[in-house]
Each structure stands twice: as C-alpha cells, then as structure tokens.
C-alpha cells in the first residue's frame, strides 16, 4: 500500500446541539497553532479527519461527537 502521508486518517462526526458551535483544528509539530475554524448551527453535522496537519480539534458549545471509540455528548 503506498504511503499517503496521513498520520492516522481517523474521522470524527460532530453534531451541533445549539447554534454557534465553534470547531477549531490545531496543527501538529513543536508549535501547536490554530489552522482552521468552522461555525455550526443546531442540527448541522461536520465530519472531521485527523491528518498530517491536524493533531487535535477544539470544540466550543454543546455537541454530540461520534468516533470509532464511541460517542460523547457535552454537558447540558
């Protein structure tokens, strides 16, 4: 299989449970930086992927997250 340069390629599904949810992608490397942000409104879904550039995702607001590890929902 060819090396695609993807670190893990794992996906997460993020569903907004309220308006104005902010999702921020954080970079890899010795200096962690914000590299992308999105706003979601209630009911909107975003599918995000961990890549060679994205090592973490920061989320502000009420959401439900699904991954291969299970699901989690922020507190009410």
C-alpha positions as CSV (number, residue, x, y, z in Angstrom):
1,X,0.0,0.0,0.0
2,X,1.5,3.4,-0.9
3,X,2.4,5.9,1.8
4,X,-0.2,8.7,1.6
5,X,1.4,10.9,4.3
6,X,-1.7,10.7,6.5
7,X,-0.8,10.2,10.2
8,X,-4.0,8.3,11.2
9,X,-6.8,9.4,8.9
10,X,-9.3,8.8,11.7
11,X,-12.6,10.6,11.3
12,X,-14.9,12.1,13.9
13,X,-18.5,13.2,13.4
14,X,-19.6,16.4,15.2
15,X,-23.3,17.3,15.6
16,X,-24.2,20.7,16.9
17,X,-26.8,20.7,19.6
18,X,-27.1,24.5,19.7
19,X,-26.4,27.5,17.4
20,X,-22.9,28.9,17.2
21,X,-20.8,25.9,17.9
22,X,-17.1,26.6,17.1
23,X,-14.8,23.9,15.8
24,X,-11.1,24.6,15.6
25,X,-8.4,22.5,14.0
26,X,-4.9,22.5,15.7
27,X,-1.7,21.8,13.9
28,X,1.0,19.2,14.6
29,X,4.6,20.0,15.3
30,X,6.6,21.6,18.0
31,X,4.4,24.7,18.0
32,X,0.7,24.0,18.1
33,X,-1.3,26.6,16.2
34,X,-4.9,27.1,15.1
35,X,-5.1,26.3,11.3
36,X,-8.9,26.2,10.6
37,X,-12.2,27.0,12.2
38,X,-15.8,26.4,11.5
39,X,-19.1,27.5,13.0
40,X,-22.1,25.1,13.2
41,X,-25.7,25.8,13.9
42,X,-28.1,23.4,15.7
43,X,-28.6,20.2,13.8
44,X,-25.6,20.8,11.5
45,X,-23.0,18.0,11.2
46,X,-19.3,18.2,10.4
47,X,-17.1,15.2,9.6
48,X,-13.5,16.0,10.5
49,X,-10.3,14.0,9.9
50,X,-7.0,13.8,11.8
51,X,-4.2,14.2,9.2
52,X,-0.6,15.0,8.9
53,X,-1.6,18.7,9.6
54,X,-4.3,18.2,12.2
55,X,-3.4,16.7,15.5
56,X,-6.3,18.0,17.7
57,X,-9.8,19.5,17.4
58,X,-11.1,22.0,19.9
59,X,-14.9,22.4,20.2
60,X,-16.8,25.2,22.0
61,X,-20.5,24.6,22.5
62,X,-23.0,21.8,23.0
63,X,-22.3,18.9,20.7
64,X,-22.5,15.2,20.2
65,X,-19.3,13.5,18.9
66,X,-19.1,10.1,17.3
67,X,-15.8,8.2,16.6
68,X,-14.7,4.6,16.3
69,X,-14.0,4.9,20.1
70,X,-17.7,5.6,20.9
71,X,-19.8,8.7,21.4
72,X,-19.8,11.6,23.8
73,X,-22.1,14.5,24.4
74,X,-21.2,17.7,26.2
75,X,-23.0,18.6,29.4
76,X,-26.3,20.4,29.3
